Amino acid sequence: MYKKQTGQDNYVDPKMYDDYRELLLNKDIDAVVISTPDHWHARAAMDAALAGKHIYLQKPTSLTIAEGRALSNLVQKSGVILQVGTQQRGYPQFRVAAELVRNGRIGKLHTVKIGISADPSGPVVGAMPVPKGFNYDMWLGSTPLVPYNEIGVHSQEKFDRPGWMRREQFGAGMITGWGQHHYDSAAWGMDTEYTGPISVQATAEFPKSGIYDVHGDFMAKAEYANGITMYTSAVYPNGIRYEGTEGWIFVSRGNERVTDSDPIVTDDRSKPLDASDPKILTSVIGEKEIHLYKIDEQHTNWVDCIKSGKEPISPIEKGHRACTVCLITHIAMKVPGKLKWDPKTERFTNSELANSMLSRPQRAPYGTNSVAKHKA
């Protein structure tokens, strides 16, 4: 790509590593971007923090509540600057919507409705030879050994949505794929960034056959201590709708929509910011009212904070809390009834079955448990 754009053969000459831990030993490197499959996020970030590297970590921050808590604690103790890849905080409409809600422009907020799409099922497939040069054992990481199949991992030629995103071994589906974006943005407007729901319940459809096993259509309900009820479903438009006693605000990415593959640009008819009364959107936030963290672009904010030492717009604890909503909702899809959640202890108070899903076995020597043992 760079050769075509510049006409130069050696415009970029990257150094390649078979093991990212060798990269972390390079003292010339100050910061890293972690864009691995979801099941590697927490372990790679913990290793980077122990090596003193600043981190841009793609969401979701973790695969389980337990490893997310371990990651947040370690990063905060290390002092490195970690920015979670919830880049919607850099979209001006999400900040404006949250500011308007926080400053009472729609009255008292009581309901939030979030639209997140669902994944399709897949075909029944068999094992395939592992491609030459692909360290499949390490790619699987802490997850169980399973036979390789290209559509269950990622294409060797295309760059569309990879198959691992539709397998629970490596993630949780759209509830984490889009969920962390919207739950993070919603927490901004709900003023719940450092806490979580006090209850959650959900229903969901899951494939009965085929290689893909993440959730399909679903409906979830979460209740918060401040009186707000949040609903999430594939039937709602992709975005966040805040409903108050005096009106509503809807915010989205505008002319992007979610498909079976990835978000794509469609047209300009979808409003990124809408309200029950247009006057709500033109309301000026006063000098003494609540003004939220404002940035132009999230990656730039990360670099600026590395230089200044200030907290970035999407720090690890806020990321962990948003991811927690995704993960306990996913658990609720599998455990019937209303689950009571304690955001302080990060445990369910009425279901040991649900608590058993807050962590999962990890295959050594990979996984966050191995980091803890190594550190000890």
Order of alpha helices (4+ residues) and beta strands (2+ residues): alpha-alpha-beta-alpha-beta-alpha-beta-alpha-beta-alpha-alpha-alpha-beta-beta-beta-beta-beta-beta-beta-beta-alpha-alpha-alpha-beta-beta-alpha-alpha
